[in-house]
Amino acid sequence: MAHETELTPVVVTANPTIDRVRIDGFSSTSAVIAESQLHDRNESIRLPTMETLRSCAASGR
């Protein structure tokens, strides 16, 4: 017999990453995100700066 466990529901509320999708006259699409979303994502991820990347490349790391 299988054992079943029911978990309590979880509600997640957050702004979507993609604000809207644009379609141009040639049916090309591009995703648009809000500047605040980009800032929030960059702050949480902490991407390396170009200076850090250049330094690592120069040192062979």
N, C-alpha and C positions, 0 to 999 in steps of 0.2 A: 504494500500500500504506500502511495506517495504521501509525503507530508506537505501540507500547504501552509504558507505563512502570508498573512495579509499585512502589508505595510501601510502606514498612515500616509495620506496624500501629501505631496510637497508642491507648494505653489512658488514659482520663480517669476519675479517681476523685474524686468530690465528693459532698457531701450534697445531696439534692434540694432545690430551692427550696420545693416544696409538700410539707409534712409529711403531710397527709391531707386528704381531702375529706369534708365533712359533708353529709348529706342530712337535712332536717327532715321533719316530718309532712306538709308540703304539697309535697314533692318539690323544694324549693328547695335549691340547693347553695351551699356556701361553701368556699373553699380556706383551709386553716389552715397557717401557716408558723411555724417555731420562732422564738423571740425572737432567738436567736443568728444565724439566717439573716438576719433583718431587719437586725440590727446590722451583719453582714458586708456586706450589699448596700449599706446606707447609707454605710458607710465607704469602699467601693470607688468609689461613684458621686459622693460629696461633693455632695449636693443643697444648694441655697441655703437659708438660713434664712428664716423669715417676715420678719424684720427687713430682710434684704437685698432680698427681693421688694418690700416696702413702700417702701423707699428708692428702688428702681428705678422703681416706679410713680409715686412723688411727683416724681421728677426727669424723668419722661417718657422714660426709656430702655427 
